[in-house]
Structure formats: structure tokens, C-alpha cells
Amino acid sequence: MDLIRTGFEQIMSDTDFGPAEYEGLTDIEFPDKETLDAYLQEMYDYLFGDAPEQPMPPG
């Protein structure tokens, strides 16, 4: 689980990682970097924090 957490943290801190890169990995499209960043933070909080439910990607 530490490897996954570290990966999330690296992606969230990488200013060059954006919607195109995420879509290439997951086939999930985001309209902009801000929306992607918010989703990744919510997913991080769900996986490693105390968020009560898994966030849903747009669309």
C-alpha cells in the first residue's frame, strides 16, 4: 500500500502530469488540470484518509 500512496503523491506533485497523461493511463477524460487535481486529491483522501466514499470521475 505504501507504493500506491507514494505513486499518488508523486503524480499529485508533478506539475507536468495532466489530463492527457491520466487519460493515456486510464481512458478517463478530464476537462482540465484543476478538475483532475481535485479528483486525485479526493481519491487520495478516500484511499489513505477518512473520506467516506469513493469519488466519481466526471462524465
N, C-alpha and C positions, 0 to 999 in steps of 0.2 A: 504494500500500500504506500510505502514511503516513495517508491519510484514514481508512482502515479501522481502523488502530491507534488513531488519535485518537478515533474513534467508540466503540470498545470501552472506552477509558479513560474517556470521558465517561459512558457507561452504567454502568460499574462504580463510578464515584464518585457517581452520582446516587442519593441515598437514597430518592427518590420512585419510581424505576424498579423495578418488582417483577414478580411472576409474571403479573399481569393484563396489564400493558403488553407483556411479552415474548410472551405468548400472542396478543395482538392483532396483533403483527408477524409471528409465525412459525407460529401454530396449534400450538405445542408447549406443553403444560401442565406446570407445576412445582408441587409441593405447597406450597412456602413460599419465602420470600425467601432463606433460608440455602442451600437446595439450588440455587436459581438462581444465587446469587452464587458458589458453589463451581464450578458448571458453567462460568460465564462466565470465571472465573479459569483453569480448566483449558483452555478453548478459547483464551484469550489466550496461555497458555503454549505450546500446540500451534502456533498461528499465528506467534507472534513470539518464542518462546523455544526451548527444546530438548526439549519434551515429545515422546516418541517416537510417540504415536498420538493420533488424534482422539478426544476424549471422546464418549460417547453420552449423549443426554438420557434422563431417566427414562421408563419405560413403554414 
